[in-house]
């Protein structure tokens, strides 16, 4: 896409990240495939397996479709020690806009209720808040207010992570950290009115979750990646 071999840049991200430390899990915040076929999801699974043999949690984005993605990848939740990573499905098949249905929200509430002894990270695809890019902000989760209100009132919920914006976002709702992660391919330009590409490198985010419920996080970018954008390839 846009001249970037997205499998190649994904391998660059995974190679660098796994060279830094072996994580307990990999969290993929959506748009796993642009061409959402069984072969695409199999290919993603195979690329992840080249670098990591532990658990993965993959969220569907606006380019994904629930089937076959949900048949081939873990898309609901992961339990890691004292922590629950729970997926909030914000996608709707075949549309870029976000929607968290009552059923999607109920699934997250139920998962958190069933894991009352666990600290929680909620992962979703679309931003739940404005990211200062009007062309992207129209696709944020429109009915996020209730959701954020509810999550921020749960002491066990320690953060929310999301994708879609192809840029770093560090926001809060009350005390709840809201963390947007760069894309593993090209980036969108921060604070842009209209579609605009940034020259920043493919990136990823480390989440360090302590047994006492603490969250620290850091965004890293691949070094020396031969990123060449071709805007004619949209
Ligand atoms: Fe997206």
Boltz pocket constraint, residues with backbone or C-beta under 6 A from the ligand:
constraints:
  - pocket:
      binder: B
      contacts: [[A, 30], [A, 31], [A, 61], [A, 62], [A, 63], [A, 125], [A, 163], [A, 164], [A, 165]]
      max_distance: 6.0
